[in-house]
């Protein structure tokens, strides 16, 4: 066997023994500081070199003088390498601790601020991810606070809206029971009206609860948007006549859509009722529908006079019924929240913007396939 091959085998055997011992040591200290692990890695490298050299010397390939020279060189290299490893380990550990302290800030509800000191590429990447996570958590906390505020307002408004008709029902029923009602038929008609109002309110609450719970089941079918709008206009016409409001639907294209007819009829009905109640007498509520680059856009324009800019983001919030400058109509402020929930369940979006003399609600739906 060639001499160089024997030297390589002896050196490999000695280094392998040191490497196995180092691997065992790393496994034992895997939960310790990075500084200790770096020191072990350096010690393994130096020991492997020294063990290979000793194995070669034992095989009589090195003289005593050469062995002492090699050992001295390896020892000096070990000292420098160990010092470098300890310095590097302490620096990385310090940066890690700074990052951990910064991470605790947004864990306690604050915002994450990355340490100013330079760090390794990996720690810098962790800092960026923590900053992004902190921003998402801040947005989530804001949404949660807004939702909680909306829920409190909804409970207050529902309590008020329930108390008024219930008080009326109790008074009318007592009058009928005591026989003091001068016009029992009028009382009965009024009771029926109040019961229908309460039933509608309970239905809205049930629908909204299904939307929030994600249990709103849609039965999609292909139909013409023109037919949906025509039916909705016919259903809203009596209310419009009572309020002296004109309904206009001259710009509705017969665009096919794949929707749940019942739920979309509810969307159109809610939008029309909302528009009619907020439009003064002799005003106009206009409905339009047409294709767009995003799909199909259905719009309902009213003459409410416009919505304050600061209130536009809240229009679809649960329980929102307008500012003090605009008299809240009947209802618990659930109609537009239901509109948004149903539209989003259809993979669409609902928006609102001010126009001259009023505002325009727009519902964008995906176009039917094959059109």
Secondary structure, DSSP 4 states (H G I P E B T S, - for coil): --HHHHHHHHHHHHHHHHHHHHHHHHHHTTTS-HHHHHHHHHHHHHHHHHHHHHHHHHTTSS-HHHHHHHHHHHHHHHHHHHHHHHHHHHHHHHHHHHHHHHHHHHHTTS-----SS---HHHHHHHHHHHHHHHHHHHHHHHHHHHHHHHHHHHHHHHHHHHHHHHHHHHHHHHHHHT--S-HHHHHHHHHHHHHHHHHHHHHHHHHHHHHHT------EEEEHHHHHHHHHHHHHHHHHHHT-EEEEEEE---EEEE-HHHHHHHHHHHHHHHHHHSPTT-EEEEEEEEETTEEEEEEE--S----GGGGGGTTSTT----TTS---SS-S-HHHHHHHHHHHTT-EEEEEEETTEEEEEEEEPPPTT-
